[in-house]
Amino acid sequence: MNKHIRNTIVTVLSTICLCSWSDTLYRRDGEQQSGRLIEIRGNKVMFESMAEVQELATSDVIKVQLQRERQFDDVATVDEITDLALKAALDSQPSPEDLPAAGSVTLFRRHTFDLSTPGVVLETVRTIEKVLRQRGEDTASKSVWYFEDTDTPKIDFALTVTPDGRVLHLDDAALKNESIYARLPMYRRLARYRFACKEPRPGSVLDVQYTVERGRGGPLEPFYVELALRDDQPILRSEVVVVVPENREREGSAHLEDRGAVAAARTVHDGLVHLQWGLTQPQRGIVPEPFMPPKQSFVPTLALGETASWPALSEAYAKALDALEPLPEELAVKARELGSEQGIHSFVARRVRAVAVPHRHYGIVPHPPGETLERAMANELDKNFLYFKMLEAARISCRFALVRDRDQGPLCNDLPSLRAFNRSAVFVEKPPHFTSAASDVLPFDTLPGAMQGAPALIAGIEADPLRTTNTAAPEDEGDRTAFEATLAADGALELRMTFSGQGNAGTWLRGMKDYDAQRLRSYLEQLAAYVHPSAVLGEYETTDLADLTQAPEVTLECRIPEYAVTAGDELMLFTLPGLFYTARDVGRPSRQHNLHWEYLACNTASGTIRLPDGFRVYALPQDVDFRSPTVRYAASLREKDSALLFEDRFERNTLEAPADAYADFKASQEIRANIPRQRIILMRE
């Protein structure tokens, strides 16, 4: 036999063996090797690698990572694949030319929920994807999410079928187990297994399956999932399967928004009901656009959960809250001392630092309010529960509430579940409104944008516990720019600008409250440079940005040499200063999806520019008055007493608009963005 051929066969056989072994040896000198652990005896480690059998001292070895046995470990080449789903995916895979806009494509996806055991959900997810282009290689990175105390995850297999026909397997050495909030022990629960499939280059097919046994049941830890059957990348086949004993089928419910693309089936085998939903046609990838609505509002979706009613859930949640430790007496006294909703809101918002832990990542029952204040650090749920209990102690009639913000898509009224809600608030009964103390940059009468006009479940109300949160008026969600400028005969501009904001529009200003003097000046220097590259920052001042009882305000002064451009000795040209208008979000001629905003808006600007002696106005931009059902924009510039007076107002009076309203919105943005670009021309008298 030819020596080269013999060596090639040996190498291939060694590679196949190592694919099935894949134990990993970590040495103290930093080297790591793949192979097979033979034995550890005394102070010796016997390890077989591709090159040789090594005998190492245990003192030279940090650890040996043993490879777990997984399904398809014996498959080394594409010709050995017998799994029908993978074979079908490989036989029907598209080429990059078939999907020119996609980085990857999902060839097959199956979600299975086995509910055979009461109180347990056995969830199995299998996804077969193809990498089409280099930008699609990120699809190889996978995470398996689970709760540390109730769930047991397992990676069934993770294969890569390479373009040249090799089948690569997951190494346990590449599997990372992470606790997401390990640095916040009071919220430590959510964890994940993280790994990446091997060699995810263009042309590779990735086949991953994992199973998680989840402990679920009851109103506080219910089985509830929402599945979108369309995603950012194209999906050719997708199905959802639920297996449930026939005598327990009525314990669960399903709600389908098929969008004309999903078929459902029900079969019974050996006392087990198999409910199946599957795509009837491939789904193209979602093209992202500015002002994008949540995909749940326009893609095929399926919600699965336990049978319940909203009044029963409201009562059950209220009982769970009542079972918590009461508000400590000293806090009750403090609440009565503060006396008002605004005072208590400011106390909680400023005394307890918010941490970004959604209650879905930990649990729907908050910590006792005394613990929350003692820690001085809490997530939104805990902060709002402390706020609620202090309002209650101050004899302000209120109730705790869960909110589903509008970024989550529409609430499925036909499938009640506490898991449908991702936020929290307090419902004050007189006058009826919702309020939240989670943020220290929003006043007490303003909800975070995505929570406005959103469905909410009020705890402890028997009749009609579902409500809709309040939406702030446009005037309460606007920013204002005011400027005073003096233009010199040499073209230099002395400029004083004041920025203020209401509600969510003022959060960018309140965000400066924690800046020290050096950082604040540096930030304002950047802001001045954005006004004009030659701007030199002078004096500046701010209101108390941490005081939620007053609107935030920042004033800065700057000098801009050669702001105006001269044309000979007779003409001077310049533009309006301090207006940061742009049309970058409406560059496309049309759009596919509806428009979606988090809050209403009313933004105004006004200012005065004093003209240099010896000059008069030669030309001014024309006034603007644009009106549509969605937006209105008006702007005017006029001369008075050797000065130019400018004012404008942009108002958007809706949170949602159909796609055909885009033309009007686009026009308003382009008109507005053109205002600070138009030349003002002065002529020497």
Secondary structure, 3 states (H helix, E strand, C coil): CCHHHHHHHHHHHHHHHHHHHCEEEEECCCCEEEEEEEEEECCEEEEEECCCEEEEEHHHEEEEECCCCCCCCCCCEHHHCCCHHHHHHHHCCCCHHHCCCCCEEEEEEEEEEECCCCCEEEEEEEEEEEECCHHHHHHHEEEEEEECCCEEEEEEEEEEECCCCEEEECCHHHCEEEECCCCCHHHCCEEEEEEECCCCCCCCEEEEEEEEEEECCCCCCCCEEEEECCCCCCECCEEEEEEEEHHHHHHEEEEEECCCCEEEEEEEECCEEEEEEEECCCECCCCCCCCCCCHHHCCCEEEEEECCCHHHHHHHHHHHHHCCCCCCHHHHHHHHHHCCHHHHHHHHHHHCEECCCCHHHCCCCCCCHHHHHHHCEECHHHHHHHHHHHHHHCCCCEEEEEECCHHHCCCCCCCCCHHHCCEEEEEECCCCEEECCCCCCCCCCCCCHHHCCCEEEECCCCCCCEEECCCCCHHHCCEEEEEEEEECCCCCEEEEEEEEECHHHHHHHHHHHHCCHHHHHHHHHHHHHHHCCCCEEEEEEECCCCCCCCCCEEEEEEEECCCCEEECCCEEEECCCCCCCCCHHHCCCCCCCCEECCCCEEEEEEEEEECCCCEEEEECCCCEEEECCCEEEEEEEEEECCEEEEEEEEEECCCEECHHHHHHHHHHHHHHHHHHHCCEEEEEC
